[in-house]
Amino acid sequence: MIDSVAGAVSSISAEAAVVLVGGVGLRVLCTPRVLAGLRVGEPVQLATSLVVREDSLTLYGFASARERAAFEVLQSANGVGPRLAQAVLGVLTPEELARAVAGGDLAALVRVPGVGRKLASRMVLDLADRLDPGIARSAGAGASSASLAGWRDQVHAGLTSLGWSDREAAAAVEAVTPLAAPPAAGTDGDDQPTDGPDVASLLRAALSTLRRA
């Protein structure tokens, strides 16, 4: 694995930069945010992820190891490949992504070109327990109580986007409502304050009730 590249920027295009490393020009695909910070002729160091396919070797570059980690975790979601994972990080920072997943914020995820409500719901389900715990904790701390208070609407929307009817979604929401209650006096059971229901967990629980029915 190529963990990082460091060298002078040789050229910059709409989607990639060429970095000179030991006399070899490496083409590194980057988000517009990363490319905007590069200058031809200036030194740069990028965290990288090498994606190997039968017919290609593609190097993706990131401003930080945390961003690269988010890129790699994103690809564990069903339907998300490296190109789409990079597109997500072109719109959302790792912290914003963690906040959207933790809060079941489909509206934030569908801002990414190529992500519809069905895929956004799948991402919430698949990524809930896979994000960097440090990112997830800091992101969760910033989630708004107003967003968390609307967990019913978020779970309902997630279920209907996955193909369930309004009636089925409403019944599943009612079935998991007891799980949304805080453990006791607003703590998580370890005397830690909570910000509200875990929407991703509730969505998974609602799906389980529908699949058993």
C-alpha positions in Angstrom: 0.0 0.0 0.0 1.2 3.5 -0.8 0.4 5.3 2.5 1.4 8.8 1.4 3.2 10.8 -1.3 5.4 13.8 -0.9 7.0 15.9 -3.6 6.5 18.9 -5.9 3.2 19.4 -7.7 3.9 19.0 -11.4 0.4 19.7 -12.7 -3.2 20.1 -11.6 -6.3 19.1 -13.6 -10.0 19.2 -12.7 -9.9 15.9 -10.8 -6.2 15.1 -10.1 -2.7 16.4 -9.4 0.6 15.0 -10.6 3.1 14.8 -7.8 6.8 14.3 -8.6 8.3 11.6 -6.3 11.9 10.5 -7.0 11.7 11.6 -10.6 8.4 9.8 -11.2 5.1 11.7 -11.7 2.3 10.1 -9.7 -1.3 11.0 -10.8 -3.4 11.4 -7.6 -7.1 11.8 -7.7 -8.3 14.4 -5.2 -11.4 16.2 -4.2 -11.9 19.8 -5.4 -11.3 21.0 -1.8 -7.8 19.4 -1.8 -6.9 20.5 -5.3 -7.8 24.1 -4.4 -5.0 24.1 -1.9 -2.3 22.9 -4.3 0.0 25.1 -6.4 2.2 23.9 -9.3 5.8 23.8 -8.3 5.1 23.8 -4.6 5.8 20.8 -2.3 2.8 18.8 -1.0 2.3 15.7 1.2 -0.9 13.8 0.7 -2.3 10.7 2.6 -3.2 8.2 -0.1 -5.3 5.1 -0.7 -4.4 2.8 -3.6 -7.4 1.1 -5.3 -6.5 -2.0 -7.2 -8.6 -3.3 -10.1 -7.9 -6.0 -12.7 -7.2 -3.3 -15.3 -6.0 -0.3 -13.3 -4.2 1.0 -10.3 -5.7 4.3 -9.0 -4.2 6.5 -6.4 -6.6 8.7 -4.3 -5.2 11.6 -2.3 -6.4 13.3 0.9 -5.4 16.2 3.1 -5.3 14.0 6.2 -5.2 10.4 7.4 -8.7 11.0 9.0 -10.1 11.9 5.6 -8.5 8.8 4.0 -10.0 6.7 6.8 -13.5 8.0 6.0 -12.9 7.3 2.3 -12.1 3.7 3.0 -15.0 3.2 5.5 -17.4 4.7 3.0 -16.7 1.9 0.6 -17.9 -0.6 3.1 -21.4 0.7 2.4 -23.4 -1.3 -0.1 -23.4 0.6 -3.4 -20.5 2.9 -2.6 -17.3 2.6 -4.7 -14.2 4.8 -4.6 -15.5 7.4 -7.0 -18.6 7.9 -5.0 -16.8 7.8 -1.7 -14.5 10.6 -3.0 -17.6 12.6 -4.2 -19.0 12.3 -0.6 -15.9 13.8 0.8 -16.0 16.5 -1.8 -19.2 17.7 -0.2 -18.9 16.6 3.4 -16.0 16.7 5.8 -15.4 13.5 7.9 -17.0 15.3 10.8 -20.1 16.3 8.8 -20.3 12.7 7.4 -20.2 11.3 10.9 -22.8 13.7 12.1 -25.1 12.9 9.2 -24.8 9.2 9.8 -25.2 9.4 13.5 -28.3 11.6 13.2 -29.8 9.8 10.2 -29.6 13.1 8.3 -30.6 11.9 4.8 -30.9 15.5 3.6 -27.2 16.1 4.2 -26.2 12.9 2.4 -28.4 13.4 -0.7 -26.5 16.7 -1.3 -23.8 14.5 -2.8 -24.2 14.0 -6.6 -25.2 10.4 -7.2 -26.6 9.8 -3.8 -30.4 9.4 -3.6 -32.6 8.8 -0.6 -32.4 5.0 -0.9 -28.6 5.0 -1.0 -28.5 7.6 1.8 -30.6 5.3 4.0 -28.3 2.4 3.1 -25.3 4.4 4.1 -26.8 5.3 7.5 -27.5 1.6 8.1 -24.1 0.3 6.9 -21.8 3.0 8.3 -23.4 3.6 11.8 -20.9 1.4 13.6 -17.9 1.8 11.3 -16.8 5.4 11.5 -13.8 6.4 13.6 -15.1 6.5 17.2 -13.3 9.7 17.8 -15.0 11.4 14.8 -18.3 9.9 15.8 -18.1 11.2 19.3 -17.1 14.7 18.3 -19.8 14.8 15.6 -22.5 13.4 17.9 -21.7 16.1 20.4 -22.5 18.7 17.8 -25.8 17.2 16.6 -28.8 19.5 17.2 -31.5 18.5 19.5 -34.1 19.6 17.0 -32.7 17.1 14.5 -32.7 14.3 17.1 -36.2 15.2 18.2 -37.4 14.3 14.7 -36.2 10.7 14.8 -39.7 9.4 13.9 -39.7 11.3 10.6 -36.1 10.3 9.8 -36.8 6.6 10.5 -40.1 6.7 8.5 -38.3 8.4 5.5 -35.5 5.9 5.6 -37.9 3.0 5.5 -40.1 4.3 2.7 -36.9 5.1 0.7 -36.0 1.5 1.0 -39.3 0.4 -0.5 -41.6 -0.1 2.5 -45.1 1.5 2.3 -46.2 4.4 4.5 -48.4 2.1 6.5 -45.6 -0.5 7.1 -43.1 2.3 8.0 -45.5 3.9 10.4 -46.1 0.5 12.2 -42.4 -0.1 12.4 -41.8 3.3 13.9 -44.4 2.6 16.6 -42.8 -0.7 17.3 -39.4 0.8 18.0 -40.7 3.8 19.9 -39.9 2.3 23.4 -36.2 1.9 22.3 -36.0 5.7 21.8 -36.5 6.5 25.4 -33.4 7.7 27.2 -31.9 5.1 29.7 -32.4 7.4 32.8 -32.4 11.1 33.3 -30.8 11.7 30.0 -27.7 9.5 30.5 -26.3 6.6 28.5 -26.1 4.2 31.4 -22.5 5.3 32.2 -23.5 8.7 33.6 -22.7 10.3 30.3 -25.1 12.8 28.9 -27.0 11.9 25.7 -28.2 14.1 22.9 -31.2 12.0 21.9 -32.2 8.8 20.2 -29.7 6.9 18.0 -31.5 7.2 14.6 -29.3 4.7 12.8 -29.9 2.1 15.5 -33.6 2.8 15.5 -33.7 2.4 11.7 -32.0 -1.0 11.9 -34.4 -2.1 14.6 -37.4 -1.0 12.6 -36.1 -2.9 9.6 -35.7 -6.0 11.8 -39.4 -5.8 12.8 -40.5 -5.5 9.2 -38.4 -8.5 8.1 -39.8 -10.6 10.9 -43.4 -9.7 10.0 
